[in-house]
Amino acid sequence: SQDGRGDHGWEEVPYWLKGYINCAYVLRDQAMIDESQVWIEAALASQKEDGWFGPDQEVRGTAARISGRSDLWPNMIMSFCLQDYYECTRDQRVIQLMTRYLQYLHQEVPADRLLNGYWPVMRGGDLLFSVYWLYNRTGDAWLLELAEKVHADTARWDEDVINWHNVNIAQGFGEPGTYYLQSGNPAHLEAVYRNHRKVRAMYGQVPGGMFGADENARAGYNGPRQAIETCGIVEQMLSDETLLLITGDPFWADHCEQVAFDALPAALTADMKALRYLTAPNQILSDAANKSPGVQNRGPMFLMSPHLHRCCQHNWGHGWPYYAQHLWAATSGNGLAALMYAPSAVTARVGPGEGTAVTVTQKTHYPFDEQVALSIAVEEAVAFPL
């Protein structure tokens, strides 16, 4: 509302928009773009004089923690929506909003109170990513000071797997790799691989690239009947994609493909109109029966439904659009990299100087066969890394 109040104004709307707006621009669907713009304009208009944006009153079901405002977790999600919108439109209002918002966090919020509450602490890597995103576009040195504070307040994923909630693992395990962009410390990068190996060694010896943590990973529950949230699947994909861009290591591309092609389709009906909260590799029923304590959560966690499992219903939609957006990347030397294979086309300027326009079209039925054909169209002869 206009006075900054909301009802259920926590993660669900920005979760939905995160997938919807990306899908709209990937598909170039004008009706979807127009609908998403309503929410973007509302977010841009919500910024207060001190830089805060979004609801600034206590929301039902949450506690006001920072200067009478709710925790930073929903703003972390909404920041991704705004960043993706900027990437598609170059709307400078996003840069202005993000600058003023992050200045507010840097100047007005004490360092030891920056990330209050369970979710912000576990998922502070999302805020760290947004800080670096803005720094790469403005070069404002104070953003690196803020990044230091964000990393210091985030759960210590650089020391160990700090939490066993499945989505926190999938979303948070790579935070040290994001911070590595600033620290340059190889130990931060190694922590990411160590976290990944530890989770898979203890709970991930099953097909599909994920791990058994039906809400939380639990000692003694490590077989193929243990399940994963649909939220955890798509957040793992995004973590893989982010780490792929940071490291250039094809390991993360391979793992993202495994999760995208093996785990995600199994969590959805074929028409993608319904999903389960929990999906296990060895799962012979999708019914409403209670499976606890075999799985941790009570209730109809295996039921394919378009009405239950509210967090996953809203969050899963970013899985495929983000996958499409990470198929191609720029390289050093002003070239292109095909990071993952899918039918796609990319247009970019490559080669020396200001570059030459090139369009690369990829035709393939991967992963159903191994053939990938690239057609390259250029205005004039040009040499560039591919």
Sequence and secondary structure as in RCSB ss.txt:
>XXXX:A:sequence
SQDGRGDHGWEEVPYWLKGYINCAYVLRDQAMIDESQVWIEAALASQKEDGWFGPDQEVRGTAARISGRSDLWPN
MIMSFCLQDYYECTRDQRVIQLMTRYLQYLHQEVPADRLLNGYWPVMRGGDLLFSVYWLYNRTGDAWLLELAEKV
HADTARWDEDVINWHNVNIAQGFGEPGTYYLQSGNPAHLEAVYRNHRKVRAMYGQVPGGMFGADENARAGYNGPR
QAIETCGIVEQMLSDETLLLITGDPFWADHCEQVAFDALPAALTADMKALRYLTAPNQILSDAANKSPGVQNRGP
MFLMSPHLHRCCQHNWGHGWPYYAQHLWAATSGNGLAALMYAPSAVTARVGPGEGTAVTVTQKTHYPFDEQVALS
IAVEEAVAFPL
>XXXX:A:secstr
 TTS  SS SSHHHHHHHHHHHHHHHHT HHHHHHHHHHHHHHHHT  TTS  S  S  TTS   BTTB  SHHH
HHHHHHHHHHHHHH  HHHHHHHHHHHHHHHHHS GGGSS SHHHHHTHHHHHHHHHHHHHHH  THHHHHHHHH
HHHS  TTTS    BHHHHHHHTTHHHHHHHHH  HHHHHHHHHHHHHHHHHH  STTS    SSB BTTB STT
  EEHHHHHHHHHHHHHHHHHH  HHHHHHHHHIIIIITGGGB TTSS B SEE SS     S   TTTSSS SS
TT  BSSS HHHHHHGGGHHHHHHHTSEEEETTTEEEE S SSEEEEEEESSTT EEEEEEEEE TTSSS EEEE
EEESS      
